Amino acid sequence: MPSEEMQAAVQAMRDAPSPTDGGGDIHAMRRNMEDMATLTPVPDDISERNMDAGGIPARHVSAADVRDDRGVLYFHGGGYVMGSLNTHTELMGRISGACRAPVLGIDYRLAPEHPYPAAVEDAVASYDRLRDRGIAPGQIVIAGDSAGGGLTLACLLALKEQGKPQPAGAVLLSPWTDLTASGESVRTRADADPMIDGGVLVPMAGLYCGDTPSTTPGVSPLFGDLAGLPPLLIQVGDFEVLLDDSTRLAERAREAGVDVELEVFDGAFHVFQHNPNLPESAQALAAIGAFFDRVTA
């Protein structure tokens, strides 16, 4: 049973405009998402420092009393066409506190100006940068939400293909892993999902894919060879049109011998962790911290 706070948040979202409103105008969608982020300011006890990560604009976000010998590499969501460090710093700050480790978020290149594989290239470059700074792969967890969750998985596949060491684990929040929109939940959760209209998935995917088929594992990592990937923590709400992007991923990963934790939150919406006022959000962040401690131990 979802909390009263979750139920109220879902209703409020049904009554409010979506970040994807804008009549297909990418610039309007980006402004909408940036404006929404200002409603949840970053607490004063979270430090921020802009920096460079392998040529990629990045932000070092840290709660108090973290360990600097380990870290989280974070990829923001936004359908590969919107979102930024500004839209996700508050969430990265809470993840830093939960993991007691600094978080490095990156502003990977966005489509349609920079279609696939630009985002994957930036993700791999930022991981290489962390390693170059002396953080061992076994002390790094890669995380991301929505498209950033899919990018996290695509990054793992790229590291595997390039023969590079995998991180200790990966955290995927409502990941977009299938850009073909073939999951049953795209239809069965269409009326329940208060945030994402399933009809925008294929057009948005087209902006990212460019001339690359949407079934390509680097684009839709659900279809990749998952054997040899590190432990995965997947969190998703059962109101999401993207629910099956998580449940099918967990099933395929387990079949490939990957250590997988799948947490489906009752009555929850897409990347509900963004709302710091939900009991479910606190529960999810605590699980992320426990997962981080387990895989980096």
N, C-alpha and C positions, 0 to 999 in steps of 0.2 A: 504494500500500500504506500503510495507516494505521500510525502509529508504535506501538511497544509500549505507550507511555504512553496513547495513545488507546484501544487495545484494552482495556487494563486499566480505564480510566475507563468505557468502555461496559459492561463486565461488572459493575463496581461499581454502576452506575446500574440495571442490570437487577435487582440484588439489594436495592436500597434503595427506600424509599417515594417516590412521585412528589409534587411540590409540589401537584398537583391532588387528591391523596388528601384525603378529608374528608367523603365522603358527600354532596357537593353543598353543604356548608356553606361559604359564601364566607369567613366570618371564620376558620374553621379553615384554609382554603387560604392565606389571607393570612398567618396565623401560621406555617404551614409554610415559606412562602417566606422570611419574615423570619428564621426560625431557621436555614435553610440558608445564608443570607448570612453569618452569624456564623462559619462555618467558614473563610472566606477574609477575614481582617482587612485593613483598609486600611494599607499601609506608612506608616511614620513620615515619609517624605520627601514624602508627598502632603498638600497643604494643603486644607482644606475651610472654606467660609464660607457659612452660610445667608443667603439674601437674598430679595428680592421681584423677580419678573420680570413686570411688567404685571399685578400682582394675583395672580400664581400663586406658591406656595411654590417656591423654587428653591435650588440649591446650586452654588456656584462651586468647582470642583475643579481643582487645578493641580499639575502636577509642577514640578520645579525648572527654572529657566532657560527659561521659556516667553516667547513674544512676546505682549504684551497688545493688539496692534493687530489681532488676528484671533482666531477662536474656533470652537468646536464647540458646537452646541446639541443636547442629547441627550434622547431620549425612551425611557424604560425599557419593558421588556416585562412580561408578566404577564397576557396575554389581555384587557386592558382592565378587569379586575376585581381584580387584585392587583399586587404590585410597588410599589416606592417608591424614593426617593432612597437610602435605607439599603441596599436590595438591590443597587444598581448603582454605588455610589461607587467600589468597588475597580476595577471595569472602566473607569469613567470616568477614574480616575487613570492607568491604563495607556494609555488612548487619548490623554490629555493629553500623556503622555511621548512617544508615537509621533508625534504631530502637532506637538509643541513649541508647544502653544497651550492656553489654558485651556478647560475644558469647563463649560458651564452645563447642569445637569440640572434638569428641572422635575417637580414632583409634580402632574401633570394630574389632573383629577377622574376618579374611577373609577365604572364601572357596578357593580351595577345602580342605585346611588343617583343616578348622573348618566350617563344613557345618551347616545348620539350625539345632537347634535354637540358635547357639552361638551368632550371631549378635543381635538377639532380646533380649537375656539374658543380653548382654552388654548394649544395649540401655536402658533397664529398670533399670539396676544397676546405670547407669550414671544419670538418672532422680532421682532415690532415693538419690543419692549423693548430688544433687542440693538442694533437700528438706531438707536433713540433715544439710546443711550449712545455713539453715534459710530462703531460698527463697520460698515464698508461691507459691503453684501451680497456683494461679490466676495471678501470675506475671511471669510465664514461658511460652514461646512459643517454641514448638519443630519444627524444620525445617530440610529439607534435599532435596537433588537433586538426580534424577534418582533412582538407587537402594536405596540411602539414603532417598528419598521421600517415597518409598515403605516401608522402615524400619520405618520411622516416623509413618506411618499408622499402621503397625504391632505392634509397641510399644504402640500406643493408645489402640489397641484391647487387648494386653496383660495386660495393666493397668486396663482396664475394667474387664477382666476375674479375675484378682487378687484382685479386690475390692479397688483399689487405686484411689486417686483423679486424675481427668484429668487435664492437663495443661489448660491455658487460651485459647489456640488455636494452630493451626498447619499450617505451610507453606510448600507446596509440589511443588517443581520445577521439571517439566517433570517427574513425579513419575512413576516408574516401579511397577505397582500394580497387573499385571496379568502375571505370569511366564509361563502360558500355551500358550501365544502368540495367543490368540483367537480373538483379536481385528481386525476389518476390515482394520484399518490403517496400519497394518503390511504389507498388500498387496497393498492397494491403495496409500500409501505414499512411496513405495519402491524406486521409481525412483526420488522422490523429496528429500528424506532425505540425506543430505550430510555427515552425521556422522555415523549413525548406519545402518549396513546391517542386515535386519530382520532375515537373516539366522543364525546369531550368537546367537539369543535370547534363543532358546530352548537348545542348547548345554551349554551355559553359565548358564542357569537356572538349568540344571542338575548337574553342579558342586556345586551349592549352596544347592539344594534340597537333594542330597544324596539319602537316602532310603525313604524320605518323599514325598508323592504325591504332584505334583505341584499345585493341586487345594486346598490344605490345606490353610485356611485363614491366618495362621501365615506366610506362604510363599507368597501367592497371596491374599493380604488383600482386593482386590476388591470383593472377594467372602465371606467376613466376615459379621457379623451382625454389621452394622454401627450405630445403634440406640444408643443415649446417648453420642456420641463423641462430642468434642468441635468444635467451628467454624473452618472452613477450608478455606485457600486461596490456590487455585491451579493455577499455571501458566504453560503454554505449548505453543510450537510453532506449527503452522499448517502444517509445512513440516515434522513433526516427524512420524516415524513408530509407536511410542508409544502415538500418539495423543489420540487414543481411551481409553488408560489406564487412561487418565484424564477425558475425556468427560463422559465415562460410570461411573467413580467414582462419578463425580458431580451429575449425574442423580440418582444413587443409594443412595447417601448420602442425597439428598433432599427428596427422597421418605421415608427415615428413619427419617426425621425431623431434620436433621443437617443443621446448618447455613453454606452455601457454597458460596464462590465467585470463579468463574471460569473465567480466563483471557486467551484467545487464541490470540497469537500474529501472525499477518500476515507475512508469508514468513520467519518465525523464525525457527531456528534449535534447537537441543536438548541442554537444559541448556545454552541457549544463554546468560544468566546472567553472565556467566564466563567471557565474553568479556566486559571489562569496557569502551570500546570505542564506543559502540553502543547506539544510542538514546533510543532504546527499552530497553536496560539494565538499563539505568537511570530511565526510566518510571517504570520498574518492581520493582526496589529497592525502589522507592518512594511509590509504592503501598504496598510493604511489611512493610515499616515503618508506613504507615497509618493504616494498618490492625493491627499491633502490638499495636499501641496506642489505637485502638478501643477495642480490646479484653482484654487488661490489665488495662483499665481505672477503 
